Amino acid sequence: MSLKAPSRKARVRLRLTLDRIGAFLNCLARTAEQLSVEAVWAVILSAAFVKWLRGRVLQPVSEGGQTLLQLAK
């Protein structure tokens, strides 16, 4: 099985994607200390599922002994 090197266009897309992920993680690292663990996870999951959530943000909600994430209204 031979592997082909990615095209220039694919390399540029990959670099942009990795830069965007790095910027997100850097921003999260700067603000995470100010957030609760639940809020950090809400930010991470909101970013991970941004297309599915269509830009809406998850909000942590405690109910009983559970922490839930619901969509912000």
N, CA, C and O atoms as CSV, one atom per row, in Angstrom:
chain,resi,resn,atom,element,x,y,z
A,1,MET,N,N,0.847,-1.176,0.000
A,1,MET,CA,C,0.000,0.000,0.000
A,1,MET,C,C,0.892,1.239,0.000
A,1,MET,O,O,1.766,1.376,0.856
A,2,SER,N,N,0.680,2.117,-0.933
A,2,SER,CA,C,1.473,3.343,-0.985
A,2,SER,C,C,0.616,4.523,-0.542
A,2,SER,O,O,-0.570,4.611,-0.859
A,3,LEU,N,N,1.240,5.409,0.186
A,3,LEU,CA,C,0.550,6.602,0.654
A,3,LEU,C,C,1.017,7.791,-0.163
A,3,LEU,O,O,2.212,7.977,-0.393
A,4,LYS,N,N,0.062,8.587,-0.594
A,4,LYS,CA,C,0.411,9.794,-1.332
A,4,LYS,C,C,0.530,10.946,-0.354
A,4,LYS,O,O,-0.204,11.014,0.632
A,5,ALA,N,N,1.449,11.844,-0.627
A,5,ALA,CA,C,1.586,13.046,0.187
A,5,ALA,C,C,0.359,13.924,-0.038
A,5,ALA,O,O,-0.155,13.998,-1.154
A,6,PRO,N,N,-0.110,14.588,1.014
A,6,PRO,CA,C,-1.278,15.456,0.834
A,6,PRO,C,C,-0.957,16.619,-0.107
A,6,PRO,O,O,0.179,17.089,-0.177
A,7,SER,N,N,-1.962,17.056,-0.808
A,7,SER,CA,C,-1.778,18.176,-1.730
A,7,SER,C,C,-1.538,19.458,-0.940
A,7,SER,O,O,-1.776,19.520,0.266
A,8,ARG,N,N,-1.066,20.471,-1.645
A,8,ARG,CA,C,-0.827,21.767,-0.985
A,8,ARG,C,C,-2.112,22.295,-0.366
A,8,ARG,O,O,-2.098,22.816,0.750
A,9,LYS,N,N,-3.210,22.166,-1.076
A,9,LYS,CA,C,-4.496,22.653,-0.574
A,9,LYS,C,C,-4.877,21.918,0.723
A,9,LYS,O,O,-5.357,22.541,1.670
A,10,ALA,N,N,-4.666,20.614,0.763
A,10,ALA,CA,C,-4.975,19.833,1.960
A,10,ALA,C,C,-4.075,20.236,3.121
A,10,ALA,O,O,-4.523,20.306,4.266
A,11,ARG,N,N,-2.797,20.502,2.824
A,11,ARG,CA,C,-1.868,20.922,3.881
A,11,ARG,C,C,-2.264,22.279,4.448
A,11,ARG,O,O,-2.182,22.495,5.657
A,12,VAL,N,N,-2.690,23.185,3.591
A,12,VAL,CA,C,-3.120,24.512,4.048
A,12,VAL,C,C,-4.373,24.384,4.914
A,12,VAL,O,O,-4.464,25.010,5.970
A,13,ARG,N,N,-5.335,23.576,4.472
A,13,ARG,CA,C,-6.555,23.368,5.279
A,13,ARG,C,C,-6.225,22.752,6.626
A,13,ARG,O,O,-6.781,23.154,7.648
A,14,LEU,N,N,-5.323,21.776,6.633
A,14,LEU,CA,C,-4.918,21.137,7.882
A,14,LEU,C,C,-4.245,22.143,8.804
A,14,LEU,O,O,-4.540,22.176,9.999
A,15,ARG,N,N,-3.349,22.960,8.272
A,15,ARG,CA,C,-2.653,23.970,9.075
A,15,ARG,C,C,-3.656,24.953,9.673
A,15,ARG,O,O,-3.555,25.287,10.853
A,16,LEU,N,N,-4.617,25.419,8.887
A,16,LEU,CA,C,-5.619,26.353,9.392
A,16,LEU,C,C,-6.470,25.719,10.494
A,16,LEU,O,O,-6.785,26.362,11.496
A,17,THR,N,N,-6.834,24.464,10.298
A,17,THR,CA,C,-7.619,23.752,11.310
A,17,THR,C,C,-6.832,23.604,12.599
A,17,THR,O,O,-7.358,23.860,13.682
A,18,LEU,N,N,-5.580,23.194,12.491
A,18,LEU,CA,C,-4.749,23.039,13.688
A,18,LEU,C,C,-4.502,24.373,14.383
A,18,LEU,O,O,-4.470,24.429,15.612
A,19,ASP,N,N,-4.328,25.444,13.620
A,19,ASP,CA,C,-4.166,26.777,14.206
A,19,ASP,C,C,-5.423,27.191,14.971
A,19,ASP,O,O,-5.338,27.749,16.064
A,20,ARG,N,N,-6.588,26.912,14.386
A,20,ARG,CA,C,-7.857,27.251,15.039
A,20,ARG,C,C,-8.034,26.464,16.343
A,20,ARG,O,O,-8.474,27.019,17.349
A,21,ILE,N,N,-7.695,25.188,16.322
A,21,ILE,CA,C,-7.784,24.356,17.525
A,21,ILE,C,C,-6.810,24.875,18.584
A,21,ILE,O,O,-7.165,24.978,19.758
A,22,GLY,N,N,-5.602,25.197,18.177
A,22,GLY,CA,C,-4.611,25.729,19.107
A,22,GLY,C,C,-5.052,27.037,19.734
A,22,GLY,O,O,-4.869,27.243,20.934
A,23,ALA,N,N,-5.630,27.923,18.938
A,23,ALA,CA,C,-6.126,29.200,19.467
A,23,ALA,C,C,-7.250,28.970,20.477
A,23,ALA,O,O,-7.304,29.631,21.514
A,24,PHE,N,N,-8.145,28.030,20.169
A,24,PHE,CA,C,-9.233,27.711,21.097
A,24,PHE,C,C,-8.674,27.196,22.420
A,24,PHE,O,O,-9.093,27.638,23.490
A,25,LEU,N,N,-7.725,26.257,22.345
A,25,LEU,CA,C,-7.156,25.691,23.570
A,25,LEU,C,C,-6.374,26.730,24.365
A,25,LEU,O,O,-6.423,26.721,25.595
A,26,ASN,N,N,-5.657,27.623,23.693
A,26,ASN,CA,C,-4.948,28.700,24.389
A,26,ASN,C,C,-5.920,29.624,25.107
A,26,ASN,O,O,-5.691,30.005,26.255
A,27,CYS,N,N,-6.993,29.981,24.437
A,27,CYS,CA,C,-8.016,30.835,25.039
A,27,CYS,C,C,-8.652,30.133,26.233
A,27,CYS,O,O,-8.859,30.747,27.280
A,28,LEU,N,N,-8.956,28.870,26.080
A,28,LEU,CA,C,-9.550,28.093,27.166
A,28,LEU,C,C,-8.601,28.011,28.356
A,28,LEU,O,O,-9.037,28.130,29.501
A,29,ALA,N,N,-7.321,27.811,28.104
A,29,ALA,CA,C,-6.333,27.725,29.186
A,29,ALA,C,C,-6.248,29.038,29.959
A,29,ALA,O,O,-6.047,29.026,31.174
A,30,ARG,N,N,-6.398,30.172,29.267
A,30,ARG,CA,C,-6.335,31.472,29.936
A,30,ARG,C,C,-7.558,31.736,30.808
A,30,ARG,O,O,-7.456,32.417,31.829
A,31,THR,N,N,-8.714,31.204,30.414
A,31,THR,CA,C,-9.950,31.515,31.142
A,31,THR,C,C,-10.454,30.379,32.027
A,31,THR,O,O,-11.357,30.591,32.837
A,32,ALA,N,N,-9.897,29.192,31.894
A,32,ALA,CA,C,-10.423,28.022,32.606
A,32,ALA,C,C,-10.365,28.187,34.123
A,32,ALA,O,O,-11.252,27.701,34.825
A,33,GLU,N,N,-9.348,28.857,34.637
A,33,GLU,CA,C,-9.232,29.031,36.079
A,33,GLU,C,C,-10.396,29.830,36.657
A,33,GLU,O,O,-10.718,29.692,37.837
A,34,GLN,N,N,-11.021,30.653,35.843
A,34,GLN,CA,C,-12.130,31.495,36.299
A,34,GLN,C,C,-13.473,30.771,36.202
A,34,GLN,O,O,-14.482,31.270,36.702
A,35,LEU,N,N,-13.492,29.610,35.569
A,35,LEU,CA,C,-14.736,28.887,35.332
A,35,LEU,C,C,-14.817,27.646,36.205
A,35,LEU,O,O,-13.799,27.109,36.642
A,36,SER,N,N,-16.037,27.200,36.451
A,36,SER,CA,C,-16.221,25.925,37.137
A,36,SER,C,C,-15.885,24.797,36.161
A,36,SER,O,O,-15.813,25.008,34.950
A,37,VAL,N,N,-15.684,23.609,36.704
A,37,VAL,CA,C,-15.406,22.445,35.858
A,37,VAL,C,C,-16.550,22.240,34.871
A,37,VAL,O,O,-16.315,21.934,33.702
A,38,GLU,N,N,-17.782,22.405,35.336
A,38,GLU,CA,C,-18.951,22.227,34.467
A,38,GLU,C,C,-18.962,23.246,33.340
A,38,GLU,O,O,-19.288,22.915,32.200
A,39,ALA,N,N,-18.602,24.497,33.662
A,39,ALA,CA,C,-18.581,25.548,32.637
A,39,ALA,C,C,-17.495,25.288,31.598
A,39,ALA,O,O,-17.692,25.549,30.411
A,40,VAL,N,N,-16.346,24.773,32.045
A,40,VAL,CA,C,-15.268,24.431,31.103
A,40,VAL,C,C,-15.762,23.362,30.132
A,40,VAL,O,O,-15.556,23.475,28.924
A,41,TRP,N,N,-16.417,22.320,30.661
A,41,TRP,CA,C,-16.937,21.264,29.787
A,41,TRP,C,C,-18.016,21.796,28.851
A,41,TRP,O,O,-18.109,21.361,27.703
A,42,ALA,N,N,-18.828,22.731,29.332
A,42,ALA,CA,C,-19.848,23.315,28.460
A,42,ALA,C,C,-19.197,24.041,27.288
A,42,ALA,O,O,-19.669,23.942,26.155
A,43,VAL,N,N,-18.112,24.772,27.554
A,43,VAL,CA,C,-17.390,25.479,26.486
A,43,VAL,C,C,-16.785,24.483,25.499
A,43,VAL,O,O,-16.903,24.655,24.285
A,44,ILE,N,N,-16.137,23.441,26.023
A,44,ILE,CA,C,-15.501,22.445,25.154
A,44,ILE,C,C,-16.534,21.744,24.282
A,44,ILE,O,O,-16.333,21.607,23.075
A,45,LEU,N,N,-17.635,21.301,24.878
A,45,LEU,CA,C,-18.658,20.586,24.105
A,45,LEU,C,C,-19.381,21.508,23.131
A,45,LEU,O,O,-19.739,21.085,22.031
A,46,SER,N,N,-19.600,22.764,23.521
A,46,SER,CA,C,-20.227,23.723,22.604
A,46,SER,C,C,-19.358,23.931,21.371
A,46,SER,O,O,-19.866,24.018,20.253
A,47,ALA,N,N,-18.036,24.010,21.579
A,47,ALA,CA,C,-17.120,24.179,20.447
A,47,ALA,C,C,-17.063,22.911,19.597
A,47,ALA,O,O,-17.030,22.984,18.369
A,48,ALA,N,N,-17.052,21.755,20.251
A,48,ALA,CA,C,-16.963,20.494,19.517
A,48,ALA,C,C,-18.193,20.241,18.653
A,48,ALA,O,O,-18.093,19.674,17.565
A,49,PHE,N,N,-19.346,20.662,19.144
A,49,PHE,CA,C,-20.604,20.394,18.433
A,49,PHE,C,C,-21.211,21.663,17.851
A,49,PHE,O,O,-22.431,21.762,17.714
A,50,VAL,N,N,-20.371,22.631,17.509
A,50,VAL,CA,C,-20.848,23.929,17.032
A,50,VAL,C,C,-21.764,23.799,15.814
A,50,VAL,O,O,-22.764,24.511,15.728
A,51,LYS,N,N,-21.453,22.920,14.885
A,51,LYS,CA,C,-22.308,22.780,13.698
A,51,LYS,C,C,-23.651,22.176,14.061
A,51,LYS,O,O,-24.690,22.623,13.575
A,52,TRP,N,N,-23.631,21.159,14.917
A,52,TRP,CA,C,-24.879,20.504,15.325
A,52,TRP,C,C,-25.739,21.431,16.176
A,52,TRP,O,O,-26.964,21.432,16.056
A,53,LEU,N,N,-25.092,22.224,17.043
A,53,LEU,CA,C,-25.827,23.150,17.918
A,53,LEU,C,C,-26.208,24.443,17.197
A,53,LEU,O,O,-26.975,25.249,17.723
A,54,ARG,N,N,-25.670,24.636,15.991
A,54,ARG,CA,C,-25.933,25.826,15.175
A,54,ARG,C,C,-25.602,27.123,15.922
A,54,ARG,O,O,-26.357,28.095,15.880
A,55,GLY,N,N,-24.450,27.108,16.606
A,55,GLY,CA,C,-23.979,28.310,17.288
A,55,GLY,C,C,-24.540,28.528,18.683
A,55,GLY,O,O,-24.090,29.423,19.398
A,56,ARG,N,N,-25.518,27.720,19.081
A,56,ARG,CA,C,-26.051,27.871,20.441
A,56,ARG,C,C,-25.018,27.355,21.433
A,56,ARG,O,O,-24.155,26.551,21.082
A,57,VAL,N,N,-25.114,27.823,22.669
A,57,VAL,CA,C,-24.134,27.483,23.693
A,57,VAL,C,C,-24.803,26.638,24.771
A,57,VAL,O,O,-25.931,26.905,25.183
A,58,LEU,N,N,-24.083,25.616,25.216
A,58,LEU,CA,C,-24.572,24.792,26.313
A,58,LEU,C,C,-24.318,25.508,27.639
A,58,LEU,O,O,-23.298,26.178,27.797
A,59,GLN,N,N,-25.233,25.368,28.579
A,59,GLN,CA,C,-25.102,25.948,29.913
A,59,GLN,C,C,-25.191,24.834,30.945
A,59,GLN,O,O,-26.101,24.007,30.879
A,60,PRO,N,N,-24.251,24.795,31.911
A,60,PRO,CA,C,-24.334,23.767,32.945
A,60,PRO,C,C,-25.480,24.062,33.912
A,60,PRO,O,O,-25.678,25.208,34.315
A,61,VAL,N,N,-26.217,23.046,34.275
A,61,VAL,CA,C,-27.342,23.170,35.208
A,61,VAL,C,C,-27.250,22.001,36.183
A,61,VAL,O,O,-27.089,20.854,35.767
A,62,SER,N,N,-27.352,22.289,37.472
A,62,SER,CA,C,-27.352,21.223,38.474
A,62,SER,C,C,-28.781,20.870,38.820
A,62,SER,O,O,-29.619,21.739,39.063
A,63,GLU,N,N,-29.039,19.577,38.837
A,63,GLU,CA,C,-30.375,19.098,39.177
A,63,GLU,C,C,-30.188,17.850,40.035
A,63,GLU,O,O,-29.743,16.810,39.550
A,64,GLY,N,N,-30.532,17.969,41.307
A,64,GLY,CA,C,-30.291,16.857,42.214
A,64,GLY,C,C,-28.803,16.663,42.365
A,64,GLY,O,O,-28.081,17.626,42.623
A,65,GLY,N,N,-28.327,15.448,42.211
A,65,GLY,CA,C,-26.908,15.157,42.300
A,65,GLY,C,C,-26.217,15.159,40.962
A,65,GLY,O,O,-25.046,14.790,40.876
A,66,GLN,N,N,-26.913,15.567,39.907
A,66,GLN,CA,C,-26.362,15.523,38.560
A,66,GLN,C,C,-26.090,16.918,38.032
A,66,GLN,O,O,-26.759,17.883,38.400
A,67,THR,N,N,-25.106,17.002,37.170
A,67,THR,CA,C,-24.889,18.230,36.409
A,67,THR,C,C,-25.269,17.948,34.973
A,67,THR,O,O,-24.751,17.020,34.351
A,68,LEU,N,N,-26.167,18.746,34.456
A,68,LEU,CA,C,-26.663,18.582,33.098
A,68,LEU,C,C,-26.214,19.753,32.241
A,68,LEU,O,O,-25.883,20.817,32.764
A,69,LEU,N,N,-26.201,19.569,30.954
A,69,LEU,CA,C,-25.909,20.655,30.031
A,69,LEU,C,C,-27.137,20.891,29.182
A,69,LEU,O,O,-27.607,19.986,28.492
A,70,GLN,N,N,-27.658,22.105,29.229
A,70,GLN,CA,C,-28.827,22.414,28.405
A,70,GLN,C,C,-28.476,23.566,27.481
A,70,GLN,O,O,-27.544,24.327,27.740
A,71,LEU,N,N,-29.224,23.681,26.416
A,71,LEU,CA,C,-28.991,24.772,25.472
A,71,LEU,C,C,-29.467,26.077,26.077
A,71,LEU,O,O,-30.533,26.141,26.689
A,72,ALA,N,N,-28.666,27.117,25.900
A,72,ALA,CA,C,-29.052,28.451,26.354
A,72,ALA,C,C,-30.224,28.921,25.513
A,72,ALA,O,O,-30.310,28.619,24.323
A,73,LYS,N,N,-31.109,29.653,26.132
A,73,LYS,CA,C,-32.296,30.140,25.407
A,73,LYS,C,C,-32.066,31.502,24.836
A,73,LYS,O,O,-32.957,32.062,24.197
